[in-house]
Amino acid sequence: MGRGWEGMALRMMRGRDFEFTVTGAEDVTAHCRRLSFADGGMLGATGVHPTMWVRLWFPDAGRPHQRAYTLVDPDPAGGAFGIDFALHDGPASRWASTAGVGDTIQATVQGSAFAAPDPTPARMFLVGDRASAPAIGSLLRALPDVPATVWLETQHGSDEHLPLARTGRDHHDLRFVPRENAGARLAAQVRTALPDLLGDPAEAYVWIACDTATTRDLARFVRRDLDVPKPRTHALGYWRP
Ligand SMILES: Cc1cc2nc3c(=O)[nH]c(=O)nc-3n(C[C@H](O)[C@H](O)[C@H](O)COP(=O)(O)OP(=O)(O)OC[C@H]3O[C@@H](n4cnc5c(N)ncnc54)[C@H](O)[C@@H]3O)c2cc1C
């Protein structure tokens, strides 16, 4: 199956290709399914960083579709990792909901990077949803001693039971916000609360990954209205409504 212009562009950007094999499957919640994978040699070749993601090629109507997914608990020594798939309607989600042990999927590694905030932030502010929950979890684990406020937009009640909700640390303040008006409720809550929590903008770290429009809106607010320096922010839209 040819990958079209996306595949050509990734080859030009030196994307590296691997094949992953499903080794296990488990329902994390009613709307999130974790698949475990053997990494086909990827982790040894690429190394690992917080929020690390890969491009997977999902078959749909005879064509491959590329979608980004975040590694959960990557284990370079064992050549293994998991992926938590949010379940909705789409080629990636459909593939994940029926995939079983022994199934394989093609992957390209290109574009994932993480620059650890330096100096270590006095406080982190993380805004996301089911799709970015694995990345948020990896950030909380990478900087375990940094106090963090997390706004997690929920589309289902079960989103409150995603693994990141169970960090067990008192200095992780997790705030659930039901999705309303295409993300407007989440944006309003962050806009209202963040100015009082922020402290010195240069000592904060603000990480935003929800739907593309809400991400753009909040990134502009944080950088322009709250004067958080760009290197102390990260914003990437994770999905399009
Ligand atoms: C860097 C990065 C890392 C990501 N990591 C993960 C991850 O670990 N786990 C994960 O689940 N997703 C993750 N995502 C998001 C995922 O790539 C998108 O949700 C993708 O669109 C899903 O593809 P699909 O083929 O299932 O649906 P699509 O064909 O893209 O969309 C089909 C329909 O589903 C809707 N839809 C798509 N995504 C969502 C969503 N998240 N919630 C609600 N409705 C949606 C669309 O609006 C559309 O109506 C990541 C995205 C990025 C950019």
The ligand as an ORCA input file, in Angstrom:
! r2SCAN-3c Opt
* xyz 0 1
  C       1.667     14.279     18.901
  C       0.319     13.580     19.037
  C       0.167     12.514     19.898
  C      -1.075     11.886     20.030
  N      -1.200     10.843     20.923
  C      -2.408     10.233     21.051
  C      -2.572      9.129     21.949
  O      -1.626      8.648     22.592
  N      -3.808      8.591     22.064
  C      -4.889      9.062     21.361
  O      -5.986      8.528     21.493
  N      -4.758     10.080     20.489
  C      -3.541     10.668     20.323
  N      -3.412     11.698     19.443
  C      -4.591     12.145     18.690
  C      -4.878     11.266     17.461
  O      -3.778     11.297     16.575
  C      -6.136     11.843     16.783
  O      -7.219     11.769     17.652
  C      -6.461     11.197     15.457
  O      -7.251     12.101     14.740
  C      -7.239      9.889     15.588
  O      -7.392      9.357     14.283
  P      -8.695      8.566     13.808
  O      -8.299      7.944     12.488
  O      -9.163      7.637     14.883
  O      -9.811      9.672     13.614
  P      -9.909     10.791     12.482
  O     -10.129     10.175     11.127
  O      -8.762     11.737     12.588
  O     -11.238     11.540     12.918
  C     -12.514     10.910     12.783
  C     -13.531     11.597     13.668
  O     -13.172     11.394     15.040
  C     -13.032     12.642     15.702
  N     -11.886     12.570     16.626
  C     -10.584     12.401     16.280
  N      -9.819     12.398     17.385
  C     -10.649     12.576     18.428
  C     -10.449     12.671     19.822
  N      -9.232     12.564     20.392
  N     -11.531     12.824     20.617
  C     -12.758     12.930     20.066
  N     -13.025     12.858     18.749
  C     -11.970     12.685     17.941
  C     -12.789     13.645     14.594
  O     -13.199     14.925     14.978
  C     -13.595     13.114     13.459
  O     -14.925     13.521     13.578
  C      -2.168     12.333     19.280
  C      -2.002     13.406     18.388
  C      -0.783     14.038     18.281
  C      -0.626     15.192     17.316
*
